[in-house]
Amino acid sequence: MVVEKYTGQQPTVGNLIKQLVSDINDLLYQHVELFRQEIKEDAQMAAKYSSIAIAGALVAYTSLIFLGFFIIFTLALIMPIWLSSLTVTILYFIIAVISLLIAKNHLQKLKKEPDASIDETRKTTEEAKKWLHNLK
């Protein structure tokens, strides 16, 4: 925003319009910068927690493999080994399907865009258009 030095004279309509357009331009630029900053922060947060989730998933996967062998060999004491292997495989498949469905539902609920910034920018743009249209 440019502030002109007071000269004791009334500013002209042309100068007022020029100042208004400049102020609107500055305001829209600030809205775009705010939107970019929010997107950047969301992306950084998602990357950070995604890497933590991947590390945890790898450890859990390794543990799950050993648990599977334990269950297979334990069940092999009361049933044939092929049946105990099939039982554990089906159990793992059911757990995988449930986990994927839960993850899908939560990922669909993620916020796709910073609504506040976009709404505020739209409102400002509409107000500026109305004001300029009424000025004519």
C-alpha positions as CSV (number, residue, x, y, z in Angstrom):
1,M,0.0,0.0,0.0
2,V,1.4,3.4,-1.0
3,V,0.7,6.3,1.2
4,E,0.9,9.7,-0.4
5,K,2.1,12.8,1.4
6,Y,-0.7,15.1,2.3
7,T,-0.4,18.3,0.2
8,G,-3.6,20.1,1.4
9,Q,-5.4,19.3,-1.9
10,Q,-8.1,16.8,-2.5
11,P,-6.9,13.8,-4.4
12,T,-8.3,13.4,-7.9
13,V,-10.7,10.6,-8.8
14,G,-8.1,9.1,-11.0
15,N,-5.6,9.0,-8.2
16,L,-8.2,7.4,-5.9
17,I,-9.0,4.7,-8.4
18,K,-5.3,4.1,-9.1
19,Q,-4.7,3.8,-5.3
20,L,-7.7,1.5,-5.0
21,V,-6.5,-0.8,-7.8
22,S,-3.1,-0.9,-6.2
23,D,-4.5,-1.8,-2.8
24,I,-6.7,-4.5,-4.3
25,N,-3.7,-5.9,-6.2
26,D,-1.7,-6.0,-2.9
27,L,-4.5,-7.6,-1.0
28,L,-5.0,-10.3,-3.7
29,Y,-1.2,-10.9,-3.7
30,Q,-1.2,-11.4,0.1
31,H,-4.1,-13.8,-0.2
32,V,-2.2,-15.9,-2.8
33,E,0.9,-15.9,-0.6
34,L,-1.1,-17.0,2.4
35,F,-2.6,-19.8,0.3
36,R,0.8,-20.9,-0.8
37,Q,2.2,-20.9,2.7
38,E,-0.7,-23.0,4.0
39,I,-0.2,-25.5,1.2
40,K,3.6,-25.7,1.9
41,E,3.0,-26.3,5.7
42,D,0.5,-29.0,5.0
43,A,2.9,-30.7,2.5
44,Q,5.7,-30.6,5.0
45,M,3.6,-32.0,7.8
46,A,2.3,-34.8,5.5
47,A,5.9,-35.7,4.5
48,K,7.0,-35.8,8.1
49,Y,4.3,-38.1,9.3
50,S,4.3,-40.2,6.2
51,S,7.9,-41.1,6.8
52,I,7.2,-42.0,10.5
53,A,4.3,-44.1,9.3
54,I,6.4,-46.0,6.8
55,A,9.1,-46.8,9.4
56,G,6.4,-48.0,11.8
57,A,4.8,-50.1,9.0
58,L,8.1,-51.8,8.2
59,V,8.7,-52.8,11.8
60,A,5.2,-54.0,12.1
61,Y,5.5,-56.0,8.9
62,T,8.6,-57.7,10.1
63,S,6.9,-58.6,13.4
64,L,3.9,-59.8,11.6
65,I,6.0,-62.3,9.5
66,F,7.5,-63.8,12.7
67,L,4.1,-63.9,14.4
68,G,2.8,-65.7,11.3
69,F,5.5,-68.4,11.5
70,F,4.8,-68.8,15.2
71,I,1.0,-69.3,14.6
72,I,1.7,-71.7,11.7
73,F,4.0,-73.9,13.8
74,T,1.7,-73.7,16.8
75,L,-1.3,-74.8,14.8
76,A,0.8,-77.5,13.1
77,L,0.7,-79.3,16.5
78,I,-3.0,-79.9,16.1
79,M,-3.6,-79.9,12.3
80,P,-1.6,-80.5,9.1
81,I,1.0,-77.8,8.3
82,W,-0.7,-77.0,5.0
83,L,-4.0,-76.3,6.8
84,S,-2.3,-74.1,9.5
85,S,-0.5,-72.2,6.7
86,L,-3.8,-71.7,4.9
87,T,-5.5,-70.5,8.1
88,V,-2.9,-67.9,8.8
89,T,-2.9,-66.7,5.2
90,I,-6.7,-66.2,5.3
91,L,-6.4,-64.4,8.6
92,Y,-3.7,-62.1,7.2
93,F,-5.8,-61.4,4.1
94,I,-8.8,-60.4,6.2
95,I,-6.7,-58.1,8.4
96,A,-5.2,-56.5,5.2
97,V,-8.6,-55.9,3.7
98,I,-10.0,-54.3,6.9
99,S,-6.8,-52.1,7.2
100,L,-7.1,-50.9,3.6
101,L,-10.7,-50.0,4.0
102,I,-10.0,-48.0,7.1
103,A,-7.1,-46.2,5.4
104,K,-9.2,-45.4,2.4
105,N,-12.0,-43.9,4.5
106,H,-9.6,-41.7,6.4
107,L,-7.7,-40.6,3.3
108,Q,-10.9,-39.5,1.6
109,K,-11.7,-37.2,4.6
110,L,-8.4,-35.3,4.3
111,K,-8.6,-31.6,3.7
112,K,-7.9,-31.0,0.1
113,E,-7.4,-27.2,0.1
114,P,-7.2,-24.5,2.7
115,D,-10.9,-23.4,2.5
116,A,-10.4,-20.2,4.6
117,S,-7.9,-18.6,2.3
118,I,-9.7,-19.5,-0.9
119,D,-13.1,-18.3,0.4
120,E,-11.5,-15.0,1.6
121,T,-9.8,-14.4,-1.7
122,R,-13.1,-15.1,-3.6
123,K,-15.0,-12.7,-1.3
124,T,-12.3,-10.0,-1.8
125,T,-12.3,-10.4,-5.6
126,E,-16.1,-10.3,-5.7
127,E,-16.2,-7.2,-3.5
128,A,-13.6,-5.5,-5.7
129,K,-15.6,-6.3,-8.9
130,K,-18.8,-5.0,-7.4
131,W,-17.1,-1.8,-6.2
132,L,-15.4,-1.2,-9.6
133,H,-18.7,-2.0,-11.4
134,N,-20.6,0.5,-9.2
135,L,-17.9,3.1,-9.8
136,K,-18.7,3.2,-13.5
